[in-house]
């Protein structure tokens, strides 16, 4: 059945891919323009709100909770479903693994605490919410994520620049898969609990896993080079973005994985894109000639 779907942050990574797939599924989609649209009117029109809003890191402390409270005000007292882009920041380094719906959120750093506060606000307000939680994004166009900005640009020289010296496993989410999951959740959302925390395991990869997959893709050796964090450390006092990147640095050396079982149970027919099929579409790899 066709639904009226409002997408917040439709030009961002999560929102763009969600929009692509829900439109293909013949839902009626409206994107929100903060410069011209009224949020209360847009929410009132909708059956489902997909929230991909994610201000730049330096604006989190200023923007996240006001945006959250504004959306809660529009949703409270309705039966409209919110689908929220979640991440792993709230768990903290001491949370038991694999991370899943019942994992306690123990983050004590500022960005982690903000994510905890935001999610708790939806729960306390009794908003009908699905949090689709995933690791670092892998996008099909350059969008300022870790992979396309820090890790992949040196691949043209046969170098994988990795943010940690250790071989820790790390969680990654291929965004076309995320978009398909959002559309699948739209189809079954009426059957789900009022507050639903769903992890998407995606790819759980070590630097050596990346090295092997990329070597196979390019047909020539790719070597791993640790990222030099010193420029970010030196910029820490004057560049707010550097402070936020360093704050979350622990996730690169902390082995972690998301529990695949909850989504496998809900969406037994969902097939994740194999890594070998995803790699050719990733920015900036899609623009690199193969030898």
C-alpha positions in Angstrom: 0.0 0.0 0.0 1.3 3.4 -0.9 2.3 5.7 2.0 2.9 9.4 2.3 6.6 9.6 3.3 8.4 12.7 4.5 12.1 12.7 4.2 14.2 15.0 6.4 17.7 15.4 5.1 17.0 14.1 1.7 20.2 15.5 0.2 22.3 13.8 2.8 23.8 10.3 2.7 21.1 8.3 4.5 18.2 10.4 3.2 19.3 10.3 -0.4 19.5 6.5 -0.6 16.2 6.1 1.4 14.5 8.4 -1.0 15.8 6.6 -4.1 14.3 3.2 -2.9 11.0 4.3 -1.4 10.3 6.2 -4.6 11.0 3.1 -6.6 8.5 1.3 -4.4 5.8 3.8 -5.5 5.3 5.6 -2.2 4.4 9.3 -2.3 7.6 11.1 -1.2 8.0 14.7 0.0 11.4 16.1 0.9 11.6 18.9 3.5 13.3 22.2 2.7 14.1 24.0 6.0 14.3 27.4 4.2 10.8 27.3 2.8 8.7 24.5 4.4 6.8 24.4 7.6 7.7 21.2 9.6 4.4 20.9 11.4 2.5 21.0 8.1 4.9 18.5 6.4 4.6 16.1 9.3 0.8 16.4 9.3 0.8 15.4 5.6 2.9 12.3 6.2 2.2 8.8 7.3 5.9 8.1 7.9 8.8 10.4 8.6 12.3 9.3 7.6 14.8 11.4 9.6 18.2 11.6 8.0 19.1 15.0 9.6 22.7 15.1 10.6 24.3 18.5 11.2 28.1 18.7 10.8 30.0 17.5 13.9 30.9 21.0 15.2 27.2 21.9 15.2 26.0 18.8 17.1 25.9 20.4 20.5 24.0 23.4 19.2 21.6 21.8 16.7 20.8 18.2 17.5 18.5 18.6 20.6 16.6 21.6 19.3 16.0 19.7 16.0 14.9 16.7 18.0 12.5 18.6 20.3 11.0 20.4 17.3 10.3 17.1 15.5 8.9 15.5 18.7 6.5 18.4 19.1 5.2 17.7 15.6 4.9 13.9 16.1 3.7 13.7 19.7 0.1 12.5 20.1 0.1 11.0 16.6 0.5 7.4 15.4 2.9 8.4 12.7 6.0 6.3 12.4 9.5 7.8 12.6 12.4 6.0 11.0 15.7 7.4 12.4 19.2 7.0 11.1 21.2 5.7 14.0 24.9 5.1 14.6 27.2 3.3 17.1 28.3 6.4 19.1 26.1 5.8 22.1 27.5 2.4 23.0 30.9 3.5 24.3 34.1 1.4 24.5 32.9 -0.8 27.4 29.6 -2.0 26.0 29.4 -5.8 25.5 29.5 -7.1 22.0 28.1 -7.7 19.5 26.2 -4.4 19.8 22.4 -4.9 19.5 19.0 -3.8 20.7 19.7 -4.8 24.3 23.2 -3.5 24.5 23.5 -0.8 27.2 24.5 2.7 26.0 27.5 3.7 28.1 29.2 6.4 26.1 30.7 9.1 28.3 32.2 11.4 25.6 30.2 14.5 24.4 29.1 13.2 21.0 28.1 9.8 22.4 26.1 11.4 25.2 24.3 13.6 22.7 23.2 10.6 20.7 22.0 8.9 23.8 20.0 12.0 24.9 18.5 12.3 21.4 17.3 8.7 21.2 16.0 8.8 24.8 14.0 11.9 24.0 12.0 10.0 21.3 11.5 7.1 23.7 10.3 9.3 26.6 8.0 11.2 24.3 6.4 7.9 23.3 7.1 8.6 19.6 6.5 5.5 17.4 10.2 5.1 16.4 12.4 2.7 14.4 16.2 3.4 14.8 18.1 1.8 12.0 21.6 1.6 13.4 24.7 1.1 11.4 28.4 1.7 11.3 30.4 4.0 9.0 28.8 4.7 5.7 30.1 3.6 2.3 28.6 5.8 -0.4 28.3 5.7 -4.1 29.2 9.3 -4.5 31.6 11.6 -2.6 29.8 12.7 0.5 32.5 13.5 3.0 32.5 10.2 4.8 35.6 8.6 6.3 36.0 6.2 3.3 35.9 8.7 0.5 37.8 11.5 2.3 40.5 9.7 4.3 40.9 6.1 3.3 40.3 5.7 -0.4 42.0 8.7 -2.2 45.4 7.2 -2.0 44.3 3.9 -3.6 45.3 5.4 -7.0 48.8 5.0 -5.7 48.2 1.5 -4.3 47.9 2.7 -0.8 45.1 2.1 1.7 45.3 4.9 4.3 43.7 3.5 7.5 42.9 5.4 10.6 44.4 2.9 13.1 47.6 0.9 13.4 45.8 -2.2 14.7 43.9 -4.8 12.8 40.6 -4.1 14.7 37.4 -5.2 13.0 35.1 -2.2 12.1 31.5 -1.9 11.1 30.6 -0.5 7.6 27.2 0.0 6.0 26.8 0.1 2.2 24.2 2.9 1.7 22.3 1.3 -1.2 21.7 -1.6 1.2 20.6 0.8 3.9 18.1 2.4 1.5 16.6 -1.0 0.7 16.3 -1.8 4.4 14.5 1.5 5.0 12.0 0.6 2.3 11.5 -2.9 3.6 10.9 -1.4 7.1 8.3 1.0 5.6 6.4 -2.1 4.4 6.4 -3.9 7.8 6.5 -0.9 10.2 2.9 -1.5 11.4 3.9 -4.9 12.8 6.9 -3.6 14.8 7.0 -2.5 18.4 6.4 1.1 19.2 10.1 1.7 19.9 12.3 -0.5 17.8 16.2 -0.5 17.8 17.5 -2.4 14.8 21.2 -2.8 14.1 22.4 -3.4 10.5 25.6 -5.4 10.7 26.7 -4.6 7.2 30.4 -5.4 6.6 32.6 -6.2 9.6 36.1 -5.7 8.2 39.7 -5.4 9.4 42.2 -3.3 7.5 43.6 -6.6 6.2 40.1 -7.6 4.9 40.0 -4.3 3.0 43.5 -4.8 1.7 42.6 -8.3 0.3 39.3 -7.1 -1.3 40.9 -4.0 -2.9 43.9 -6.0 -4.1 41.5 -8.4 -5.8 39.5 -5.6 -7.3 42.5 -3.6 -8.7 44.4 -6.7 -9.7 47.6 -5.4 -8.1 48.9 -5.1 -4.5 47.5 -2.6 -2.2 49.5 -1.8 0.9 48.2 -0.4 4.2 49.5 2.9 5.5 48.4 4.2 9.0 46.7 7.6 8.9 48.9 10.4 10.3 46.7 11.9 13.0 49.3 14.6 13.9 47.8 17.4 11.6 44.4 16.8 13.3 46.0 16.8 16.8 47.8 20.1 16.0 44.6 21.6 14.7 42.6 20.5 17.8 42.8 23.9 19.5 41.5 25.9 16.6 39.5 23.6 14.4 36.2 22.3 15.9 36.0 19.4 13.4 39.4 18.1 14.4 38.2 18.0 18.1 35.2 15.9 17.1 37.2 13.5 14.8 39.7 12.9 17.6 36.9 12.4 20.1 35.6 9.4 18.1 39.1 8.1 17.2 38.7 5.2 19.6 36.2 3.5 17.3 39.0 2.7 14.8 41.2 0.8 17.3 38.2 -0.8 19.2 37.2 -4.1 17.6 33.4 -3.9 17.2 30.5 -5.5 15.3 26.7 -5.1 15.2 24.4 -8.0 15.8 22.9 -9.3 12.5 20.2 -11.4 14.1 17.4 -8.9 14.7 17.3 -7.8 11.0 17.7 -11.3 9.7 14.7 -12.3 11.8 12.6 -9.4 10.5 13.7 -9.4 6.9 14.7 -13.0 6.1 14.6 -12.4 2.4 17.0 -9.4 2.5 20.3 -10.1 0.7 23.2 -7.8 1.4 25.3 -6.7 -1.5 28.6 -8.7 -1.5 31.6 -6.5 -0.8 33.2 -7.4 -4.2 30.0 -6.1 -5.9 29.9 -2.9 -3.7 33.5 -1.9 -4.2 33.3 -0.9 -7.9 30.5 1.5 -7.0 32.2 3.3 -4.1 33.4 6.8 -4.3 36.1 7.5 -5.3 36.9 4.0 -6.6 34.2 4.2 -9.3 36.3 6.9 -11.0 39.6 5.1 -10.8 40.7 3.2 -13.9 41.6 -0.5 -13.3 45.0 -1.6 -14.6 
